[in-house]
């Protein structure tokens, strides 16, 4: 569904990624893990057109999307939930969801889609008129995920879905991702600093170090890999 082939990218004249190969198959949850500064977030920026890919190719559903702008990728079916919160605290839950369909002018369609999203997130439905700034951390993260679903994407990129969440809220978030994969058919590619939790969730994983893929395999295989455990899992 998504493939990176020999991607070289970075900032200014300095390359962070040095020939990254990566693929995500339809219906998978794939995790990218690795130490801080390894290039994980740069992978997402390269995919989503936020930095220029100097060499290599990014393809989505067999179409070259290397030079596409973020708004075009969104129309093509890829949404992104960034690490830093993009919720508007002085707007209601409902109004934040509306922003997820800013490309659509049909108000009836927008309303139907919001109701569909609220059916998937009962806690948000209970707070639809509440200011987003009064939500808990887990509820705000759920709102960001819900908003990313508004245009019916086929894939969602999630940067640090557990950031700022307690262990129990992280568990709840990951269970919601599994549910969305099953119920809505969403494919997920996520970056996660909590490597153990990410690999327990993921069908497959990639370990990135110094801008290159050092290990890849199923989530369970990487959890059982001695070198991965020593380097990232405290084992």
Beta strands, then each sheet from edge to edge (+ up, - down):
strand 1: 2-11
strand 2: 14-24
strand 3: 29-33
strand 4: 53-60
strand 5: 63-64
strand 6: 78-81
strand 7: 155-159
strand 8: 187-191
strand 9: 204-209
strand 10: 212-218
sheet 1: 2+ 1- 4+ 5-
sheet 2: 6+ 7+ 8+ 3+ 9+ 10-
end
